[in-house]
């Protein structure tokens, strides 16, 4: 029997919603402000996973222009009933301060790979929506309710309402069915049915180091729910020695052979408890007790790195090549854009065949129209490289290689223009919103020459390099090592929810949409 090694989805893959349809397993994860929305992975063995689809590919399904950092898609829920896949998701417009604007929608598809429908609006009362298909054919919608009122805990409990498929809306009374435990911050509800009980799985403790998963049950779907006396089911809280931290926010799946697994969120910290890869997805094997409660098979409630696999042949998928030559008519699926689709108004693979052309738009501070294409960093030690042709005419035009967390935190190896130098290379670091230029003097480059840029990340340290066609033929270091631990959920005054992305971008603050052409991009993971 195989052994599953955690995390099963490395890098920024939080809030897993796991589903089995016959012999196929699927996991949907949050994408926040990155477009397209939601990522769905497929497996036959719970060990080997491959990306198959992002359902939200159209602005009519997901319009995130102007969404704040770590807004957008929170905690999707994937389910299946009577030949139809259902995806529930939240588009978060604001979440700082007293209020949260959280709009919940439903899309459906006959095939997991789509096409997915136009969205049905459901409600805006809170986030982490979920849909349960009861055995009698009725459908029940849950979400946590946000309570902004003074003197009230903002996590106001889990509410339940019926969904009418015929009317395509929520109907009937709204009932608060679960207020949570003393761990508090109760969210992430999912309902399951087994042996005459409705089981309610929730996330508690917040999505940081006190995170947890709690199980409760009731004879009726609307309660009252009793909590497992040995709660929480899963947590890393208070055990800094565990390699998987932040364990919580999960969902359950039953295999063909009647075994149970819990897919859950986790994080792997570096120094100062900073998780530069973001929140990842792991999985745990579970067993039911004689009195009808779920337990981790390894005992206790701590997540394990190595988990018993299921009794099916391993099904390994082909991995994407390390080098992308941009020779295909469409971008590979590991590339993402910020808030907006990668449409021909600013990105092209055909205008200069064999190159990715990015037309400069707004600044790295913009919440609207950034010309940025990036992929997840999925290992602590990586080496990336690109080659680019770019002829800036003003300091307002920049293009290059970026390590990006959000508008407040990024490191940017860029080509730009400076008076007295002309075309040149510099390094910009924005840390906690503070802009800095790390080189005392920009490096001059002759016009017309393609420039190769490279970055080597080793845990929290980043070293940058360059080569220039016809002049600098060996990789040359630029500056000293940069501490990139600020590219993490944990470095900001307020919690954040994404992870480090690596990619290419272009800005033209003059409004001329100056283009940069990228010949290739290499992403290599090194032994850790």
Residue pairs with C-beta under 8 A, 6 or more apart in sequence:
1 308
1 309
1 310
1 311
2 45
2 47
2 309
2 310
2 314
3 47
3 306
3 307
3 308
3 309
4 46
4 47
4 283
4 306
4 307
4 308
4 309
5 47
5 305
5 306
5 307
6 244
6 266
6 282
6 283
6 303
6 304
6 305
6 306
6 307
7 13
7 244
7 266
7 268
7 280
7 281
7 282
8 46
8 47
8 49
8 263
8 281
8 282
8 283
9 16
9 27
9 29
9 41
9 49
9 280
9 281
10 277
10 280
10 378
10 379
11 277
11 278
11 280
11 376
11 377
11 378
11 379
11 499
11 500
12 277
12 278
12 279
12 280
12 376
12 498
12 499
12 500
12 501
13 29
13 39
13 278
13 279
13 280
13 281
13 376
14 29
14 30
14 75
14 207
14 249
14 265
14 278
14 279
14 280
14 281
14 497
15 29
15 30
15 74
15 75
15 76
15 128
15 188
15 249
15 265
15 279
16 27
16 28
16 29
16 249
16 250
16 251
16 263
16 264
16 265
16 281
17 27
17 28
17 29
17 75
17 76
17 77
17 78
17 130
17 190
17 251
17 263
18 25
18 26
18 27
18 78
18 251
18 252
18 253
18 261
18 263
18 283
19 25
19 26
19 27
19 28
19 78
19 79
19 80
19 253
20 26
20 253
20 254
20 255
20 256
21 80
21 112
22 256
23 44
23 256
23 312
24 42
24 43
24 44
24 112
25 42
25 43
25 44
25 46
25 253
26 40
26 41
26 42
26 43
26 52
26 78
26 112
27 40
27 41
27 43
27 49
27 78
27 263
27 281
28 38
28 39
28 40
28 76
28 77
28 78
28 87
29 38
29 39
29 41
29 76
29 281
30 38
30 73
30 74
30 75
30 76
30 497
31 37
31 38
31 39
31 54
31 72
31 73
31 336
32 70
32 71
32 72
32 73
32 74
32 497
32 498
33 64
33 67
33 68
33 69
33 70
33 71
33 72
33 338
33 339
33 406
33 498
34 72
34 336
34 337
34 338
34 339
34 498
34 501
35 62
35 64
35 336
35 337
35 338
35 339
35 340
35 341
35 342
36 54
36 55
36 56
36 57
36 62
36 336
36 341
37 54
37 55
37 56
37 57
37 61
37 62
37 64
37 72
37 73
37 89
38 54
38 55
38 56
38 73
38 76
38 87
38 89
39 51
39 53
39 54
40 51
40 52
40 53
40 54
40 55
40 78
40 112
41 49
41 50
41 51
41 52
42 49
42 50
42 51
42 52
42 112
43 49
43 50
43 315
44 312
44 313
44 315
45 309
45 310
45 312
45 313
45 314
45 315
46 255
46 261
46 283
46 309
46 310
47 309
47 314
48 314
48 315
48 316
48 317
49 317
50 317
50 318
51 333
51 334
52 112
52 113
53 112
53 113
53 114
54 333
55 61
55 87
55 107
55 109
55 114
55 116
56 62
56 73
56 89
56 107
56 116
57 114
57 116
57 341
58 341
59 340
59 341
60 118
60 119
61 105
61 107
61 116
61 118
61 119
62 72
62 73
62 91
63 91
64 71
64 72
64 91
64 339
64 340
65 339
65 340
65 367
65 368
65 369
66 339
66 367
66 368
67 91
67 92
67 93
67 339
67 367
68 93
68 94
68 95
68 96
68 367
69 367
69 406
69 407
69 408
69 496
69 498
70 95
70 406
70 496
70 497
70 498
71 91
71 92
71 93
71 94
71 95
72 91
72 92
72 339
73 89
73 90
73 91
73 92
74 89
74 90
74 92
74 102
74 127
74 128
74 497
75 89
75 90
75 127
75 128
75 129
75 187
75 188
75 249
76 87
76 88
76 89
76 90
77 86
77 87
77 88
77 89
77 129
77 130
77 131
77 190
77 251
78 85
78 86
78 87
79 85
79 86
79 88
79 131
79 132
79 133
80 86
81 133
81 139
83 110
84 108
84 109
84 110
85 108
85 109
85 110
85 111
85 112
86 106
86 107
86 108
86 131
86 133
87 106
87 107
87 108
87 109
87 116
88 104
88 105
88 106
88 122
88 129
88 130
88 131
88 141
89 104
89 105
89 107
89 129
90 102
90 103
90 104
90 105
90 127
90 128
90 129
90 143
91 102
91 103
91 105
92 100
92 101
92 102
92 103
92 127
93 101
93 102
93 103
94 100
94 101
95 101
95 102
96 494
98 148
99 146
99 148
100 126
100 127
100 146
100 148
101 124
102 124
102 125
102 126
102 127
102 146
103 121
103 124
104 121
104 122
104 123
104 124
104 127
104 129
104 143
105 119
105 120
105 121
105 122
106 119
106 120
106 122
106 131
106 163
107 116
107 117
107 118
107 119
107 120
108 116
108 117
109 115
109 116
109 117
120 168
120 169
122 129
122 141
122 163
122 169
122 170
123 141
123 143
123 161
123 170
125 143
125 145
125 146
125 159
125 174
126 143
126 144
126 145
126 146
126 156
126 159
127 143
127 144
127 146
127 187
128 143
128 144
128 187
128 188
128 189
128 203
129 141
129 142
129 143
130 141
130 142
130 143
130 189
130 190
130 191
131 139
131 140
131 141
131 163
132 139
132 140
132 141
132 142
132 190
132 191
132 192
132 193
132 221
133 139
134 140
134 193
134 221
135 193
138 162
139 162
139 163
139 164
139 165
140 160
140 161
140 162
140 163
140 191
140 221
141 160
141 161
141 162
141 163
141 170
142 158
142 159
142 160
142 161
142 177
142 189
142 190
142 191
143 158
143 159
143 189
144 155
144 156
144 157
144 158
144 159
144 186
144 187
144 188
144 189
145 156
145 157
145 158
145 159
145 176
146 154
146 155
146 156
147 153
147 154
147 155
147 156
148 154
153 184
155 180
155 184
155 185
155 186
155 187
156 176
156 179
157 176
157 177
157 178
157 179
157 180
157 186
158 176
158 177
158 178
158 179
158 180
158 186
158 189
158 200
158 202
159 174
159 175
159 176
159 177
160 174
160 175
160 176
160 177
160 221
160 222
161 170
161 171
161 172
161 173
161 174
161 175
162 170
162 171
162 172
163 169
163 170
163 171
164 170
164 171
175 222
175 223
177 200
177 218
177 221
177 222
177 223
177 225
178 186
178 189
178 200
178 202
178 216
178 223
178 225
179 186
180 186
180 202
180 204
180 214
181 204
181 214
181 227
181 231
181 232
183 204
183 205
183 210
183 212
183 214
183 231
183 232
184 204
184 205
185 203
185 204
185 205
185 206
186 202
186 203
186 204
186 214
187 202
187 203
187 204
187 249
188 201
188 202
188 203
188 248
188 249
188 250
189 200
189 201
189 202
190 200
190 201
190 202
190 251
190 252
191 198
191 199
191 200
191 201
191 221
192 198
192 199
192 201
192 252
193 199
194 288
194 292
195 292
196 219
197 217
197 218
197 219
197 292
198 217
198 218
198 219
198 220
198 221
198 225
199 215
199 216
199 217
199 252
199 294
200 215
200 216
200 217
200 218
200 225
201 213
201 214
201 215
201 233
201 250
201 251
201 252
202 213
202 214
202 216
203 211
203 212
203 213
203 214
203 248
203 249
203 250
203 265
204 211
204 212
204 213
204 214
204 232
204 248
205 211
205 212
205 232
205 235
205 237
205 248
206 495
207 246
207 248
207 249
207 265
207 279
207 495
207 497
208 246
208 489
208 490
208 495
209 236
209 237
209 245
209 246
209 273
210 235
210 237
211 235
211 236
211 237
211 246
211 247
211 248
211 249
211 265
212 231
212 232
212 233
212 234
212 235
212 237
212 247
212 248
213 232
213 233
213 234
213 235
213 247
213 248
213 249
213 250
213 262
213 264
214 227
214 228
214 231
214 232
214 233
215 227
215 228
215 231
215 233
215 293
215 294
216 225
216 226
216 227
216 228
217 225
217 226
217 228
217 292
217 293
218 224
218 225
218 226
228 293
228 294
230 293
230 295
230 301
232 248
232 301
233 262
233 294
233 295
233 296
233 301
234 247
234 248
234 250
234 262
234 264
234 284
234 296
234 301
234 302
234 303
235 247
235 248
235 301
235 302
236 242
236 244
236 245
236 246
236 247
236 266
236 302
236 303
239 302
240 273
242 302
242 303
243 268
243 305
244 266
244 267
244 268
244 282
244 303
244 304
244 305
245 266
245 267
245 268
245 269
245 273
245 275
246 265
246 266
246 267
246 275
246 279
247 264
247 265
247 266
247 282
247 302
247 303
248 264
248 265
249 264
249 265
250 262
250 263
250 264
250 265
251 262
251 263
251 264
252 260
252 261
252 262
252 263
252 286
252 294
253 260
253 261
253 263
254 260
255 261
255 310
257 310
257 311
259 285
259 310
260 285
260 286
260 287
260 288
260 294
261 283
261 284
261 285
261 286
261 307
262 283
262 284
262 286
262 294
262 296
263 281
263 282
263 283
264 281
264 282
264 283
264 284
264 303
265 279
265 280
265 281
265 282
266 279
266 280
266 281
266 282
266 303
267 275
267 277
267 278
267 279
267 280
267 489
268 275
268 277
268 280
268 380
269 275
269 490
270 276
270 380
270 459
270 460
270 485
271 459
271 460
271 485
272 485
272 490
272 491
273 490
274 460
274 485
274 486
274 488
274 489
274 490
274 491
275 488
275 489
275 490
275 499
276 377
276 380
276 460
276 484
276 485
276 487
276 488
276 499
276 500
277 376
277 377
277 378
277 379
277 380
277 499
277 500
278 376
278 488
278 489
278 497
278 498
278 499
278 500
279 489
279 497
279 499
282 303
283 307
284 296
284 297
284 298
284 303
284 304
284 307
285 296
285 297
285 298
285 307
285 308
286 294
286 295
286 296
286 297
287 294
287 295
287 296
287 297
288 294
288 295
289 295
296 302
296 303
296 304
297 307
297 308
298 304
298 307
320 332
320 334
322 522
322 523
322 524
323 520
323 521
323 522
324 332
324 520
324 521
324 522
324 523
325 354
325 519
325 520
326 349
326 354
326 355
326 356
326 518
326 519
326 520
326 521
327 353
327 354
328 349
329 349
329 350
330 349
331 342
331 347
331 349
331 356
331 373
334 375
334 376
335 342
335 373
335 374
335 375
335 503
336 373
336 374
336 375
336 376
336 501
337 347
337 370
337 372
337 373
337 374
338 370
338 372
338 374
339 367
339 368
339 370
340 368
340 369
340 370
342 373
345 359
346 358
346 359
346 361
346 369
346 371
346 513
347 356
347 357
347 358
347 359
347 371
347 373
348 356
348 357
348 359
349 355
349 356
349 357
351 357
351 515
352 517
354 519
355 389
355 517
355 518
355 519
356 373
356 504
356 517
356 518
356 521
357 515
357 516
357 517
357 518
358 371
358 372
358 373
358 399
358 504
358 505
358 506
358 515
358 516
358 518
359 371
359 506
359 508
359 513
359 514
359 515
360 371
360 397
360 398
360 399
360 506
360 507
360 508
360 509
360 512
360 513
360 514
360 515
360 516
361 369
361 370
361 371
361 506
361 507
361 508
361 513
362 368
362 369
362 370
362 371
362 507
362 509
363 370
363 507
363 509
364 370
364 372
364 402
364 404
364 407
364 410
364 412
364 428
364 430
364 505
364 507
365 407
366 407
367 407
370 505
370 507
371 505
371 506
371 507
372 402
372 404
372 503
372 504
372 505
372 506
373 503
373 504
373 505
374 402
374 404
374 501
374 502
374 503
374 504
374 505
375 501
375 502
375 503
375 523
376 499
376 500
376 501
376 502
377 403
377 457
377 499
377 500
377 501
377 502
378 525
379 525
379 526
379 528
380 457
380 458
380 459
380 528
381 457
381 458
381 459
381 525
381 526
381 527
381 528
382 456
382 457
382 502
382 523
382 524
382 525
382 526
383 454
383 455
383 456
383 457
383 522
383 524
383 526
384 401
384 454
384 455
384 457
384 502
384 521
384 522
384 523
384 524
385 452
385 453
385 454
385 455
385 520
385 521
385 522
386 401
386 452
386 453
386 504
386 518
386 519
386 520
386 521
386 522
387 450
387 451
387 452
387 453
387 518
387 519
387 520
388 399
388 400
388 415
388 450
388 451
388 452
388 453
388 504
388 516
388 517
388 518
388 519
389 450
389 516
389 517
389 519
390 399
390 415
390 451
390 506
390 514
390 515
390 516
390 517
391 423
391 447
391 448
392 398
392 399
392 415
392 416
392 417
392 423
392 514
393 417
393 514
394 417
394 510
395 416
395 417
395 418
395 419
396 507
396 508
396 509
396 510
397 416
397 417
397 507
397 508
397 509
397 510
397 512
397 514
398 412
398 414
398 415
398 416
398 506
398 507
399 414
399 415
399 416
399 504
399 505
399 506
399 507
399 516
400 412
400 413
400 414
400 415
400 425
400 453
400 504
400 505
400 516
401 412
401 413
401 414
401 453
401 454
401 455
401 464
401 502
401 503
401 504
402 410
402 411
402 412
402 413
402 414
402 502
402 503
402 504
402 505
403 410
403 411
403 412
403 455
403 457
403 462
403 484
403 487
403 500
403 501
403 502
404 410
404 487
404 500
404 501
404 502
404 503
404 505
405 486
405 487
405 488
405 496
405 498
405 499
405 500
405 501
406 496
406 498
407 430
407 433
408 430
408 432
408 433
408 492
409 430
409 431
409 432
409 433
409 486
409 487
409 491
409 492
410 428
410 429
410 430
410 487
411 427
411 428
411 429
411 430
411 462
411 482
411 484
411 487
412 427
412 428
412 429
412 430
412 505
413 425
413 427
413 453
413 455
413 464
413 466
413 478
414 425
414 426
414 427
414 428
415 423
415 424
415 425
415 445
415 451
415 516
416 423
416 424
416 426
416 442
417 423
417 424
418 424
418 426
418 442
421 442
421 444
422 444
422 445
422 447
423 444
423 445
423 446
423 447
424 442
424 443
424 444
424 445
425 442
425 443
425 445
425 451
425 466
425 478
426 437
426 438
426 439
426 442
426 443
427 437
427 438
427 439
427 464
427 478
427 479
427 482
428 435
428 436
428 437
428 438
429 436
429 438
429 482
430 436
431 486
432 486
432 491
432 492
432 493
438 479
438 482
439 478
439 479
443 466
443 478
445 451
445 468
446 468
446 471
449 468
449 469
449 470
449 471
450 468
450 469
450 519
451 466
451 467
451 468
451 469
452 466
452 467
452 468
452 469
453 464
453 465
453 466
454 464
454 465
454 466
454 467
454 475
455 462
455 463
455 464
455 465
455 502
456 462
456 463
456 465
457 484
458 526
460 483
460 484
460 485
461 481
461 482
461 483
461 484
462 481
462 482
462 483
462 484
463 477
463 480
463 481
463 482
464 477
464 478
464 479
464 482
465 475
465 476
465 477
465 478
466 472
466 475
466 476
466 478
467 473
467 474
467 475
467 476
484 500
485 491
487 500
488 499
488 500
489 495
489 496
489 497
489 498
489 499
502 523
503 521
504 516
504 518
504 521
506 514
506 515
506 516
508 514
